[in-house]
Amino acid sequence: MFIRLLPFFTLLPILELYLLIKIGSYLGAGMALLLVLGTGVLGAALARQEGFKVWMKIQHTMQQGIFPADDMIDGLLIFAAGIVLITPGVITDFLGFLLLIPFTRIFFRDWLKSRFGGMIQRGDSNFSGVFRHGSSTERDVTDSGDDLK
């Protein structure tokens, strides 16, 4: 896992800094700073708006007795968008805005669902100990399937 995250913590910041320096050399340092601040403010406002829409949709779906799985994944993606949008940089801002737009968010949601589904089919997921039933001395709910029927 560390090897997969290494490029995000090393190469991405270097590339972001390079792009910001290039933009600053064309537009000027002040305009580059305004660009970073503007995308952060705009991204935060859009994330709040989209998050509120998804929250209302989750509540409506749950009132109908339906589990809002897709909407919950949308909420997770909007949260991730908010995080990357407050990170200074052009690439992260682009990714954040893609996650905020409902039309493009569908592709990320479907990709995540297929990844999660593949992990479950391969048995790569382990939720043991996550779901507790009663006191902490009782056995895990996930230890046997009879509690989940």
FENVEN-V145210 format. One line per field, one symbol per residue. psi: psi as a letter, one per 20 degrees, with the letter a starting at -180 (. if undefined). burial: 1 if it has 24 or more other ideal C-beta (glycine too) atoms within 12 Angstrom, else 0. Layout:
psi = ???
burial = ???
This chain:
psi = hghhighhiggghggggghhggghhghqgghgghgggghgggggghggghggghghhgggghhikppmgghhhggghhghghghhippqgghgggghhhhphghhgggghggghggghgghikiqojpigoqocriirrqhihqihij.
burial = 00000000000000010011001000000001001100110011011001100100010000000000001111111111110110111111101111110100100110000000000000000000000000000000000000000
